[in-house]
Amino acid sequence: MTEHPKSDDDVMPLDEIRLTGIQIRASHGVMPHEQMVPQTFIVDMTAKIDLFTPSMSDDLSHTIDYGQLAEMIANIVRDEPVRLIEALAGTIADEIMGSFESIHAVAITVHKPQAPINELVTDVSVTINRVRDAYTSRIW
């Protein structure tokens, strides 16, 4: 197989896998009715990963199955209700980093377009970032 190309500094920027707009109905929120009445949450995920090998091999076993990622995210969102979308995004990011060692960093954005706030907004979202170095040094 061809050797992975190197940059001038012998450091390559990482490739990305993105899942955008995963829509899941679930019950999360601070208000009591939010934990009882499902609403739509939208999740975007960007994973930083080296995709050189799968780009050369055209073999699914050398990368991550996007369907598996989407299903994992949906299952987490459908799981136990949380009060804050910050907690939900953090759980998703931590589960992905713990499940896929080939992912070097992940960004998770959770959108809550129907958030119960008094002002007119088209969306409310939070983004959580996790990086492998910071993740592995975390004390559980």
CNS distance restraints for C-alpha pairs under 8 A (distance, minus, plus):
assign (resid   4 and name CA) (resid  52 and name CA) 6.72 0.50 0.50
assign (resid   6 and name CA) (resid  10 and name CA) 5.05 0.50 0.50
assign (resid   6 and name CA) (resid  11 and name CA) 6.43 0.50 0.50
assign (resid   6 and name CA) (resid  12 and name CA) 6.38 0.50 0.50
assign (resid   7 and name CA) (resid  11 and name CA) 5.65 0.50 0.50
assign (resid   7 and name CA) (resid  12 and name CA) 5.87 0.50 0.50
assign (resid  14 and name CA) (resid  48 and name CA) 5.67 0.50 0.50
assign (resid  14 and name CA) (resid  49 and name CA) 5.64 0.50 0.50
assign (resid  14 and name CA) (resid  50 and name CA) 5.57 0.50 0.50
assign (resid  14 and name CA) (resid  51 and name CA) 7.96 0.50 0.50
assign (resid  15 and name CA) (resid  48 and name CA) 5.68 0.50 0.50
assign (resid  15 and name CA) (resid  49 and name CA) 5.33 0.50 0.50
assign (resid  15 and name CA) (resid  50 and name CA) 5.49 0.50 0.50
assign (resid  15 and name CA) (resid  51 and name CA) 5.96 0.50 0.50
assign (resid  16 and name CA) (resid  46 and name CA) 6.40 0.50 0.50
assign (resid  16 and name CA) (resid  47 and name CA) 5.41 0.50 0.50
assign (resid  16 and name CA) (resid  48 and name CA) 4.68 0.50 0.50
assign (resid  16 and name CA) (resid  49 and name CA) 5.78 0.50 0.50
assign (resid  16 and name CA) (resid  50 and name CA) 7.79 0.50 0.50
assign (resid  16 and name CA) (resid  51 and name CA) 7.78 0.50 0.50
assign (resid  17 and name CA) (resid  45 and name CA) 8.00 0.50 0.50
assign (resid  17 and name CA) (resid  46 and name CA) 5.73 0.50 0.50
assign (resid  17 and name CA) (resid  47 and name CA) 5.16 0.50 0.50
assign (resid  17 and name CA) (resid  48 and name CA) 6.72 0.50 0.50
assign (resid  17 and name CA) (resid  49 and name CA) 7.27 0.50 0.50
assign (resid  18 and name CA) (resid  44 and name CA) 7.42 0.50 0.50
assign (resid  18 and name CA) (resid  45 and name CA) 5.55 0.50 0.50
assign (resid  18 and name CA) (resid  46 and name CA) 4.45 0.50 0.50
assign (resid  18 and name CA) (resid  47 and name CA) 6.39 0.50 0.50
assign (resid  19 and name CA) (resid  44 and name CA) 5.64 0.50 0.50
assign (resid  19 and name CA) (resid  45 and name CA) 5.13 0.50 0.50
assign (resid  19 and name CA) (resid  46 and name CA) 6.59 0.50 0.50
assign (resid  19 and name CA) (resid  66 and name CA) 7.64 0.50 0.50
assign (resid  19 and name CA) (resid  70 and name CA) 7.41 0.50 0.50
assign (resid  20 and name CA) (resid  43 and name CA) 6.76 0.50 0.50
assign (resid  20 and name CA) (resid  44 and name CA) 4.42 0.50 0.50
assign (resid  20 and name CA) (resid  45 and name CA) 6.37 0.50 0.50
assign (resid  21 and name CA) (resid  42 and name CA) 5.50 0.50 0.50
assign (resid  21 and name CA) (resid  43 and name CA) 5.60 0.50 0.50
assign (resid  21 and name CA) (resid  44 and name CA) 5.55 0.50 0.50
assign (resid  22 and name CA) (resid  42 and name CA) 5.32 0.50 0.50
assign (resid  22 and name CA) (resid  43 and name CA) 5.03 0.50 0.50
assign (resid  22 and name CA) (resid  44 and name CA) 6.51 0.50 0.50
assign (resid  22 and name CA) (resid  70 and name CA) 7.18 0.50 0.50
assign (resid  22 and name CA) (resid  74 and name CA) 7.64 0.50 0.50
assign (resid  23 and name CA) (resid  40 and name CA) 6.46 0.50 0.50
assign (resid  23 and name CA) (resid  41 and name CA) 5.79 0.50 0.50
assign (resid  23 and name CA) (resid  42 and name CA) 4.56 0.50 0.50
assign (resid  23 and name CA) (resid  43 and name CA) 6.63 0.50 0.50
assign (resid  24 and name CA) (resid  40 and name CA) 5.62 0.50 0.50
assign (resid  24 and name CA) (resid  41 and name CA) 5.33 0.50 0.50
assign (resid  24 and name CA) (resid  42 and name CA) 6.35 0.50 0.50
assign (resid  24 and name CA) (resid  74 and name CA) 6.21 0.50 0.50
assign (resid  24 and name CA) (resid  77 and name CA) 7.00 0.50 0.50
assign (resid  24 and name CA) (resid  78 and name CA) 7.33 0.50 0.50
assign (resid  25 and name CA) (resid  38 and name CA) 5.69 0.50 0.50
assign (resid  25 and name CA) (resid  39 and name CA) 5.22 0.50 0.50
assign (resid  25 and name CA) (resid  40 and name CA) 4.50 0.50 0.50
assign (resid  25 and name CA) (resid  41 and name CA) 6.13 0.50 0.50
assign (resid  25 and name CA) (resid  78 and name CA) 7.21 0.50 0.50
assign (resid  26 and name CA) (resid  37 and name CA) 7.96 0.50 0.50
assign (resid  26 and name CA) (resid  38 and name CA) 4.64 0.50 0.50
assign (resid  26 and name CA) (resid  39 and name CA) 5.63 0.50 0.50
assign (resid  26 and name CA) (resid  40 and name CA) 6.51 0.50 0.50
assign (resid  26 and name CA) (resid  41 and name CA) 7.00 0.50 0.50
assign (resid  26 and name CA) (resid  77 and name CA) 6.57 0.50 0.50
assign (resid  26 and name CA) (resid  78 and name CA) 5.38 0.50 0.50
assign (resid  26 and name CA) (resid  81 and name CA) 7.77 0.50 0.50
assign (resid  27 and name CA) (resid  34 and name CA) 5.68 0.50 0.50
assign (resid  27 and name CA) (resid  35 and name CA) 4.60 0.50 0.50
assign (resid  27 and name CA) (resid  36 and name CA) 6.05 0.50 0.50
assign (resid  27 and name CA) (resid  37 and name CA) 5.99 0.50 0.50
assign (resid  27 and name CA) (resid  38 and name CA) 4.45 0.50 0.50
assign (resid  27 and name CA) (resid  39 and name CA) 6.26 0.50 0.50
assign (resid  27 and name CA) (resid  78 and name CA) 7.75 0.50 0.50
assign (resid  27 and name CA) (resid  81 and name CA) 5.83 0.50 0.50
assign (resid  28 and name CA) (resid  34 and name CA) 5.78 0.50 0.50
assign (resid  28 and name CA) (resid  35 and name CA) 5.19 0.50 0.50
assign (resid  28 and name CA) (resid  38 and name CA) 7.76 0.50 0.50
assign (resid  28 and name CA) (resid  81 and name CA) 4.91 0.50 0.50
assign (resid  28 and name CA) (resid  82 and name CA) 5.19 0.50 0.50
assign (resid  28 and name CA) (resid  83 and name CA) 5.68 0.50 0.50
assign (resid  28 and name CA) (resid  84 and name CA) 7.17 0.50 0.50
assign (resid  28 and name CA) (resid  85 and name CA) 7.50 0.50 0.50
assign (resid  29 and name CA) (resid  34 and name CA) 5.13 0.50 0.50
assign (resid  29 and name CA) (resid  35 and name CA) 5.98 0.50 0.50
assign (resid  29 and name CA) (resid  81 and name CA) 7.60 0.50 0.50
assign (resid  29 and name CA) (resid  82 and name CA) 6.34 0.50 0.50
assign (resid  29 and name CA) (resid  83 and name CA) 4.25 0.50 0.50
assign (resid  29 and name CA) (resid  84 and name CA) 5.87 0.50 0.50
assign (resid  29 and name CA) (resid  85 and name CA) 7.48 0.50 0.50
assign (resid  30 and name CA) (resid  34 and name CA) 6.94 0.50 0.50
assign (resid  30 and name CA) (resid  35 and name CA) 7.72 0.50 0.50
assign (resid  30 and name CA) (resid  83 and name CA) 4.63 0.50 0.50
assign (resid  30 and name CA) (resid  84 and name CA) 6.77 0.50 0.50
assign (resid  31 and name CA) (resid  35 and name CA) 7.08 0.50 0.50
assign (resid  32 and name CA) (resid  36 and name CA) 6.90 0.50 0.50
assign (resid  33 and name CA) (resid  37 and name CA) 5.97 0.50 0.50
assign (resid  34 and name CA) (resid  38 and name CA) 6.90 0.50 0.50
assign (resid  34 and name CA) (resid  39 and name CA) 7.76 0.50 0.50
assign (resid  35 and name CA) (resid  81 and name CA) 6.45 0.50 0.50
assign (resid  39 and name CA) (resid 114 and name CA) 7.18 0.50 0.50
assign (resid  40 and name CA) (resid 112 and name CA) 6.95 0.50 0.50
assign (resid  40 and name CA) (resid 113 and name CA) 7.47 0.50 0.50
assign (resid  40 and name CA) (resid 114 and name CA) 7.42 0.50 0.50
assign (resid  41 and name CA) (resid 110 and name CA) 6.82 0.50 0.50
assign (resid  41 and name CA) (resid 111 and name CA) 5.68 0.50 0.50
assign (resid  41 and name CA) (resid 112 and name CA) 5.17 0.50 0.50
assign (resid  41 and name CA) (resid 113 and name CA) 7.23 0.50 0.50
assign (resid  42 and name CA) (resid 110 and name CA) 5.79 0.50 0.50
assign (resid  42 and name CA) (resid 111 and name CA) 4.91 0.50 0.50
assign (resid  42 and name CA) (resid 112 and name CA) 6.71 0.50 0.50
assign (resid  43 and name CA) (resid  73 and name CA) 7.90 0.50 0.50
assign (resid  43 and name CA) (resid 108 and name CA) 6.97 0.50 0.50
assign (resid  43 and name CA) (resid 109 and name CA) 5.60 0.50 0.50
assign (resid  43 and name CA) (resid 110 and name CA) 4.65 0.50 0.50
assign (resid  43 and name CA) (resid 111 and name CA) 6.19 0.50 0.50
assign (resid  44 and name CA) (resid 108 and name CA) 5.79 0.50 0.50
assign (resid  44 and name CA) (resid 109 and name CA) 5.07 0.50 0.50
assign (resid  44 and name CA) (resid 110 and name CA) 6.65 0.50 0.50
assign (resid  45 and name CA) (resid 106 and name CA) 7.04 0.50 0.50
assign (resid  45 and name CA) (resid 107 and name CA) 5.72 0.50 0.50
assign (resid  45 and name CA) (resid 108 and name CA) 4.72 0.50 0.50
assign (resid  45 and name CA) (resid 109 and name CA) 6.50 0.50 0.50
assign (resid  46 and name CA) (resid 106 and name CA) 5.61 0.50 0.50
assign (resid  46 and name CA) (resid 107 and name CA) 5.16 0.50 0.50
assign (resid  46 and name CA) (resid 108 and name CA) 6.69 0.50 0.50
assign (resid  47 and name CA) (resid 103 and name CA) 6.24 0.50 0.50
assign (resid  47 and name CA) (resid 104 and name CA) 7.44 0.50 0.50
assign (resid  47 and name CA) (resid 105 and name CA) 5.83 0.50 0.50
assign (resid  47 and name CA) (resid 106 and name CA) 4.38 0.50 0.50
assign (resid  47 and name CA) (resid 107 and name CA) 6.52 0.50 0.50
assign (resid  48 and name CA) (resid 103 and name CA) 5.85 0.50 0.50
assign (resid  48 and name CA) (resid 104 and name CA) 5.50 0.50 0.50
assign (resid  48 and name CA) (resid 105 and name CA) 5.00 0.50 0.50
assign (resid  48 and name CA) (resid 106 and name CA) 6.06 0.50 0.50
assign (resid  49 and name CA) (resid 102 and name CA) 6.31 0.50 0.50
assign (resid  49 and name CA) (resid 103 and name CA) 4.91 0.50 0.50
assign (resid  49 and name CA) (resid 104 and name CA) 5.69 0.50 0.50
assign (resid  49 and name CA) (resid 105 and name CA) 7.38 0.50 0.50
assign (resid  50 and name CA) (resid 102 and name CA) 7.58 0.50 0.50
assign (resid  50 and name CA) (resid 103 and name CA) 7.90 0.50 0.50
assign (resid  51 and name CA) (resid  55 and name CA) 5.99 0.50 0.50
assign (resid  51 and name CA) (resid  63 and name CA) 6.98 0.50 0.50
assign (resid  52 and name CA) (resid  56 and name CA) 6.38 0.50 0.50
assign (resid  53 and name CA) (resid  57 and name CA) 5.99 0.50 0.50
assign (resid  53 and name CA) (resid  62 and name CA) 6.50 0.50 0.50
assign (resid  54 and name CA) (resid  58 and name CA) 5.26 0.50 0.50
assign (resid  54 and name CA) (resid  59 and name CA) 5.76 0.50 0.50
assign (resid  54 and name CA) (resid  60 and name CA) 7.06 0.50 0.50
assign (resid  54 and name CA) (resid  62 and name CA) 5.09 0.50 0.50
assign (resid  54 and name CA) (resid  63 and name CA) 5.91 0.50 0.50
assign (resid  57 and name CA) (resid  62 and name CA) 7.71 0.50 0.50
assign (resid  59 and name CA) (resid  63 and name CA) 7.51 0.50 0.50
assign (resid  60 and name CA) (resid  64 and name CA) 7.05 0.50 0.50
assign (resid  60 and name CA) (resid  65 and name CA) 6.97 0.50 0.50
assign (resid  64 and name CA) (resid  68 and name CA) 7.80 0.50 0.50
assign (resid  64 and name CA) (resid  69 and name CA) 7.70 0.50 0.50
assign (resid  65 and name CA) (resid  69 and name CA) 6.54 0.50 0.50
assign (resid  66 and name CA) (resid  70 and name CA) 6.14 0.50 0.50
assign (resid  67 and name CA) (resid  71 and name CA) 6.06 0.50 0.50
assign (resid  68 and name CA) (resid  72 and name CA) 6.11 0.50 0.50
assign (resid  69 and name CA) (resid  73 and name CA) 6.24 0.50 0.50
assign (resid  69 and name CA) (resid  96 and name CA) 7.89 0.50 0.50
assign (resid  70 and name CA) (resid  74 and name CA) 6.15 0.50 0.50
assign (resid  71 and name CA) (resid  75 and name CA) 6.06 0.50 0.50
assign (resid  72 and name CA) (resid  76 and name CA) 6.29 0.50 0.50
assign (resid  73 and name CA) (resid  77 and name CA) 6.31 0.50 0.50
assign (resid  73 and name CA) (resid  92 and name CA) 6.26 0.50 0.50
assign (resid  74 and name CA) (resid  78 and name CA) 6.14 0.50 0.50
assign (resid  75 and name CA) (resid  79 and name CA) 6.06 0.50 0.50
assign (resid  76 and name CA) (resid  80 and name CA) 7.98 0.50 0.50
assign (resid  76 and name CA) (resid  88 and name CA) 7.98 0.50 0.50
assign (resid  76 and name CA) (resid  91 and name CA) 7.71 0.50 0.50
assign (resid  76 and name CA) (resid  92 and name CA) 6.58 0.50 0.50
assign (resid  77 and name CA) (resid  88 and name CA) 7.02 0.50 0.50
assign (resid  82 and name CA) (resid  87 and name CA) 6.87 0.50 0.50
assign (resid  82 and name CA) (resid  88 and name CA) 6.70 0.50 0.50
assign (resid  83 and name CA) (resid  87 and name CA) 7.60 0.50 0.50
assign (resid  84 and name CA) (resid  88 and name CA) 6.65 0.50 0.50
assign (resid  85 and name CA) (resid  89 and name CA) 6.03 0.50 0.50
assign (resid  85 and name CA) (resid 110 and name CA) 6.50 0.50 0.50
assign (resid  85 and name CA) (resid 112 and name CA) 7.81 0.50 0.50
assign (resid  85 and name CA) (resid 125 and name CA) 7.81 0.50 0.50
assign (resid  85 and name CA) (resid 126 and name CA) 6.95 0.50 0.50
assign (resid  86 and name CA) (resid  90 and name CA) 6.13 0.50 0.50
assign (resid  86 and name CA) (resid 110 and name CA) 7.91 0.50 0.50
assign (resid  86 and name CA) (resid 126 and name CA) 6.26 0.50 0.50
assign (resid  86 and name CA) (resid 127 and name CA) 7.71 0.50 0.50
assign (resid  86 and name CA) (resid 128 and name CA) 7.37 0.50 0.50
assign (resid  87 and name CA) (resid  91 and name CA) 6.13 0.50 0.50
assign (resid  88 and name CA) (resid  92 and name CA) 6.31 0.50 0.50
assign (resid  88 and name CA) (resid 110 and name CA) 7.64 0.50 0.50
assign (resid  89 and name CA) (resid  93 and name CA) 6.17 0.50 0.50
assign (resid  89 and name CA) (resid 108 and name CA) 5.87 0.50 0.50
assign (resid  89 and name CA) (resid 109 and name CA) 6.54 0.50 0.50
assign (resid  89 and name CA) (resid 110 and name CA) 5.94 0.50 0.50
assign (resid  89 and name CA) (resid 126 and name CA) 7.48 0.50 0.50
assign (resid  89 and name CA) (resid 127 and name CA) 6.99 0.50 0.50
assign (resid  89 and name CA) (resid 128 and name CA) 6.01 0.50 0.50
assign (resid  90 and name CA) (resid  94 and name CA) 6.04 0.50 0.50
assign (resid  90 and name CA) (resid 108 and name CA) 7.80 0.50 0.50
assign (resid  90 and name CA) (resid 128 and name CA) 6.07 0.50 0.50
assign (resid  91 and name CA) (resid  95 and name CA) 6.04 0.50 0.50
assign (resid  92 and name CA) (resid  96 and name CA) 6.21 0.50 0.50
assign (resid  92 and name CA) (resid 108 and name CA) 7.23 0.50 0.50
assign (resid  93 and name CA) (resid  97 and name CA) 6.17 0.50 0.50
assign (resid  93 and name CA) (resid 106 and name CA) 6.47 0.50 0.50
assign (resid  93 and name CA) (resid 107 and name CA) 7.03 0.50 0.50
assign (resid  93 and name CA) (resid 108 and name CA) 6.12 0.50 0.50
assign (resid  93 and name CA) (resid 128 and name CA) 7.14 0.50 0.50
assign (resid  93 and name CA) (resid 129 and name CA) 7.29 0.50 0.50
assign (resid  93 and name CA) (resid 130 and name CA) 6.58 0.50 0.50
assign (resid  94 and name CA) (resid  98 and name CA) 5.98 0.50 0.50
assign (resid  94 and name CA) (resid 130 and name CA) 7.49 0.50 0.50
assign (resid  95 and name CA) (resid  99 and name CA) 6.01 0.50 0.50
assign (resid  96 and name CA) (resid 100 and name CA) 6.02 0.50 0.50
assign (resid  96 and name CA) (resid 106 and name CA) 7.85 0.50 0.50
assign (resid  97 and name CA) (resid 101 and name CA) 6.64 0.50 0.50
assign (resid  97 and name CA) (resid 103 and name CA) 6.57 0.50 0.50
assign (resid  97 and name CA) (resid 104 and name CA) 7.89 0.50 0.50
assign (resid  97 and name CA) (resid 105 and name CA) 7.48 0.50 0.50
assign (resid  97 and name CA) (resid 106 and name CA) 7.32 0.50 0.50
assign (resid  97 and name CA) (resid 130 and name CA) 7.67 0.50 0.50
assign (resid  97 and name CA) (resid 132 and name CA) 7.31 0.50 0.50
assign (resid  97 and name CA) (resid 135 and name CA) 7.67 0.50 0.50
assign (resid 103 and name CA) (resid 132 and name CA) 7.59 0.50 0.50
assign (resid 104 and name CA) (resid 131 and name CA) 6.08 0.50 0.50
assign (resid 104 and name CA) (resid 132 and name CA) 5.04 0.50 0.50
assign (resid 105 and name CA) (resid 129 and name CA) 7.32 0.50 0.50
assign (resid 105 and name CA) (resid 130 and name CA) 5.49 0.50 0.50
assign (resid 105 and name CA) (resid 131 and name CA) 4.20 0.50 0.50
assign (resid 105 and name CA) (resid 132 and name CA) 5.69 0.50 0.50
assign (resid 106 and name CA) (resid 129 and name CA) 5.75 0.50 0.50
assign (resid 106 and name CA) (resid 130 and name CA) 5.36 0.50 0.50
assign (resid 106 and name CA) (resid 131 and name CA) 6.61 0.50 0.50
assign (resid 107 and name CA) (resid 127 and name CA) 6.58 0.50 0.50
assign (resid 107 and name CA) (resid 128 and name CA) 5.65 0.50 0.50
assign (resid 107 and name CA) (resid 129 and name CA) 4.41 0.50 0.50
assign (resid 107 and name CA) (resid 130 and name CA) 6.51 0.50 0.50
assign (resid 108 and name CA) (resid 127 and name CA) 5.40 0.50 0.50
assign (resid 108 and name CA) (resid 128 and name CA) 5.28 0.50 0.50
assign (resid 108 and name CA) (resid 129 and name CA) 6.51 0.50 0.50
assign (resid 109 and name CA) (resid 125 and name CA) 6.50 0.50 0.50
assign (resid 109 and name CA) (resid 126 and name CA) 5.47 0.50 0.50
assign (resid 109 and name CA) (resid 127 and name CA) 4.14 0.50 0.50
assign (resid 109 and name CA) (resid 128 and name CA) 6.47 0.50 0.50
assign (resid 110 and name CA) (resid 125 and name CA) 5.39 0.50 0.50
assign (resid 110 and name CA) (resid 126 and name CA) 5.61 0.50 0.50
assign (resid 110 and name CA) (resid 127 and name CA) 6.56 0.50 0.50
assign (resid 111 and name CA) (resid 123 and name CA) 6.60 0.50 0.50
assign (resid 111 and name CA) (resid 124 and name CA) 5.63 0.50 0.50
assign (resid 111 and name CA) (resid 125 and name CA) 4.15 0.50 0.50
assign (resid 111 and name CA) (resid 126 and name CA) 6.78 0.50 0.50
assign (resid 112 and name CA) (resid 123 and name CA) 6.27 0.50 0.50
assign (resid 112 and name CA) (resid 124 and name CA) 5.24 0.50 0.50
assign (resid 112 and name CA) (resid 125 and name CA) 5.98 0.50 0.50
assign (resid 113 and name CA) (resid 121 and name CA) 8.00 0.50 0.50
assign (resid 113 and name CA) (resid 122 and name CA) 6.23 0.50 0.50
assign (resid 113 and name CA) (resid 123 and name CA) 4.20 0.50 0.50
assign (resid 113 and name CA) (resid 124 and name CA) 5.61 0.50 0.50
assign (resid 113 and name CA) (resid 125 and name CA) 7.83 0.50 0.50
assign (resid 114 and name CA) (resid 123 and name CA) 7.30 0.50 0.50
assign (resid 114 and name CA) (resid 124 and name CA) 7.99 0.50 0.50
assign (resid 115 and name CA) (resid 123 and name CA) 7.80 0.50 0.50
assign (resid 115 and name CA) (resid 124 and name CA) 6.75 0.50 0.50
assign (resid 130 and name CA) (resid 134 and name CA) 7.18 0.50 0.50
assign (resid 130 and name CA) (resid 135 and name CA) 6.56 0.50 0.50
assign (resid 131 and name CA) (resid 135 and name CA) 5.88 0.50 0.50
assign (resid 132 and name CA) (resid 136 and name CA) 5.98 0.50 0.50
assign (resid 133 and name CA) (resid 137 and name CA) 6.43 0.50 0.50
assign (resid 134 and name CA) (resid 138 and name CA) 6.40 0.50 0.50
